[in-house]
Amino acid sequence: MAEVLVYVDHADGAVRKPTLELLTLARRLGEPVAVALGAGAADTAAALAEHGAARVLTHEAAEYADYLVVPKVDALQAAAAQVSPVAVLVPSSAEGKEIAARLALRLGSGVITDAVDLEASEAGPVATQSAFAAAYTTRSRVSRGTPVITVKPNSVAVEAAPAAGAVEALSVTFSAQATGTKVTGRTPRESTGRPELTEAAIVVSGGRGVGGAESFAVIEALADSLGAAVGASRAAVDAGWYPHTSQVGQTGKSVSPQLYIASGISGAIQHRAGMQTSKTIVAVNKDAEAPIFDLVDYGVVGDLFDVVPQLTEEINTRKD
């Protein structure tokens, strides 16, 4: 059976959800072979095997933490040479897309970013993408070489499919460029206790209609009742009401949760570009003519300070 390389995104051995989604998609194309790099790489094997990895190629070296993406590209290039895969799948994060682009260049092949679905064909994997702020859906495939594809988080439900998960050491020779850009320091991001924005199954976002930084407490309360991540529109971020790391939109982060709740957000094209592929969209806005209502599944015309607290209270009551 043809093999598919899957780049493993993990933190000290704890596998992140987007990687498990990649394994689910990889099984449509062939037999998944996972590539885990850095500290704790071997500790990923159990979770990867549970979700379909037939083999787990591991390599631990200080270079993966001490330098930027090139060491990881070196390792994936070595894995591709060893496996000769029909495709290489990478999570569609900022780092993942840089890794994918560099790897495709080295392999002399093409790259597809932000895929939301994959299927097999005789001519090679076919990727579905949402283009032009999700106004169009495209289907494409790489016409030369080994396809390198990044997949957006929450594109597919994770499915367990136990496999051997045999751990094998990967031989990697780092290139001269691998140590060209050194990481000189790290500052841990303050934990909110909420899910990572791009990986969350539910996202609750606030916009200009929230009115100020202190009023985001209403948005946070609803998010916490749902176990959701908190997002913000560019207008709210530019006003200094919420951190830029939480911005959803063309110049922020792209999300595709199962449920997206937009409160006080007009629905400018810049924001829509970052959330329009959400599975179910709910909007709360007192302007019945707001563009956001053109794409929602459910819309509430009303003051968010009346609607959102009632929704939060009802959710908490049902949970109790």
C-alpha positions, 0 to 999 in steps of 0.5 A: 500500500502507498504510504503517506507522511504525516508531520507530527505537531506535538509538545514534549510528546503530547500530540495536538489534535490537528495531527490526529485529523491528518492521520484520519485524512491520510488513511484515505490516501494510503498507509500513514507514516508519522514523523515526530521530531524533537524532545518527546518524539518517541512518547507520541507513538501510542497516540499516533498508533491509536489513530492509524500510524503504521510507523512512527519515524522519530528523531530527537536533536537540540536543533529542533528547539534551538533553531527555526524551521529548517531542521524540521525541513531537513528531517522531512526531506530525509523521511520523504527520501526513505519512504517515497510517499504519495503525499506529505501532510502538515498542519496548516499553522504559520510554521506548518505552511513555511515548512511545507513551502520549503519542503516542496521546493526541495522536492521539486514538487507543488504545495497546496495550503489550507485544504479542508478536505482530501480524497484519493484519485488515480492521478494523485490526492485531490484537495478541496480549498475555500478560496477568495474569502470562502466565496469559492470552493476549489478542487486541485491536485499537484501535477508534478512530484510529491504533493505537500499539503497543509490542512486546516484544523477542524476540517475532519472529525478525528477517528481512531483506527488502531495500527502497529505504530512501530517506532523507527529511528530516522537518520537526519543530516542537517544542512548548512542552513539549519543553524542559520537562524537561532532562537535566542529566547522564549516568553511563555504565553499566559494561559487562559485555560481556554482552547487554542483558537485555531484548534477549538471546536467552538469559538465565541468572538466579539467585535466593535459592538462590544464597546470596550475592553472591559465589556469583553467579559460578556464574551468570555463568560459565554465562551467559558460556559461552552468550553470555547476559545475567544476571538476578536475582530480586527476593529476590536484588536486595533482599538486595544480591547483584545490581544492581537493573538485572538484576532480572527480574519484575513490579517489574523487567524483563520478558524474553522470550528464546529460552531462560531458565534459572532457578537457585535461583528458587522461581517466585513470581508476581512473578518469573513475570510477568517471564519467563513468555513465554520460549520455552523455560524451564529450572529448577534447584532442589533443592526438587521442589515449587517453583512454578517447575516448574509452567511449565518445559519442562525441570526439574532437581531438584538443588543448583545448585552441583552442576548449574550448574558441570557444565552450564557445563563441558559447554558449554565442552567442546562449544565447544572 
